[in-house]
Amino acid sequence: MQALIAYAKARGTVVIVVGHVTKDGQIAGPKVIEHMVDTVLTFEGDGSHNLRLLRAVKNRFGPSNEIGVFDMHGDGLREVPNPSELFLGEANAEPQPGNAVFAGIEGTRPILVEVQALVAPSPFSAPRRAVVGWDQNRLSMLLAVLEARCGARFSSSDVYLNIAGGLRITEPAADLAAAAALLSAFAGTPLPRDCVYFGEVSLSGAIRAVNQMPLRLREAEKLGFRCACLPMAGELNGGAGSLELSRLGHLRQLAATFE
């Protein structure tokens, strides 16, 4: 490894070291390899989707957690200039209960993605909870908050939650979109297709402010959305544009729209 670094500095060229990761997502081999390079890039993708993500985990000369989005074709990978349009492939379809659009941030890039929920009566004594693209523990916490603070009884129902397009969401700002999708599926009432949701939900049911709210709103407006549900707290600094805003302080306010 030292020889490669010396070669790169002497020749002024880029050296790419290709390795693999372990099952838990860590770089295999000595940890010193990760520390000595300037940038660590991981190539992610699901075999059932054409989508591929190039993610910067470490970047010595810029921001980390940036992503590049590519689409797999017969002639190779093609860049996706507007990932939000790809993740909202069903956005123009007939509204269905359980679908909510989340305005998220990946690194410094705003991305709109559809959160899909399904709530069905369970034939078992222990209802099933299945998640794709989100944190299982986060779903369990959100269901408990909806039951304790909003009176929505999921205890006898199977609950399924999916992030469309194969993307994995990790930021807590997705709580409000997931809650909207779950309540919509539970009530059997579709959400407006021209509305986006974002906000962190606390154990008390309060909706907390998240970072980069103006950036999320500008991306939603650019893609033709007309309204947004977001936390009561937090400055927008004129970033809302022409969007109609519904500012929520507690999850009960969202649940009341389904009564």
Secondary structure as GFF3:
##gff-version 3
##sequence-region A 1 259
A	DSSP	alpha_helix	2	11	.	.	.	ID=ss1
A	DSSP	alpha_helix	32	36	.	.	.	ID=ss2
A	DSSP	beta_strand	39	45	.	.	.	ID=ss3
A	DSSP	beta_strand	51	59	.	.	.	ID=ss4
A	DSSP	beta_strand	67	73	.	.	.	ID=ss5
A	DSSP	beta_strand	76	79	.	.	.	ID=ss6
A	DSSP	alpha_helix	83	87	.	.	.	ID=ss7
A	DSSP	beta_strand	99	106	.	.	.	ID=ss8
A	DSSP	beta_strand	109	121	.	.	.	ID=ss9
A	DSSP	beta_strand	129	132	.	.	.	ID=ss10
A	DSSP	alpha_helix	136	150	.	.	.	ID=ss11
A	DSSP	beta_strand	157	163	.	.	.	ID=ss12
A	DSSP	three_ten_helix	164	166	.	.	.	ID=ss13
A	DSSP	three_ten_helix	172	174	.	.	.	ID=ss14
A	DSSP	alpha_helix	175	187	.	.	.	ID=ss15
A	DSSP	beta_strand	195	197	.	.	.	ID=ss16
A	DSSP	beta_strand	200	201	.	.	.	ID=ss17
A	DSSP	beta_strand	207	208	.	.	.	ID=ss18
A	DSSP	alpha_helix	213	222	.	.	.	ID=ss19
A	DSSP	beta_strand	227	231	.	.	.	ID=ss20
A	DSSP	beta_strand	244	248	.	.	.	ID=ss21
A	DSSP	alpha_helix	251	256	.	.	.	ID=ss22
###
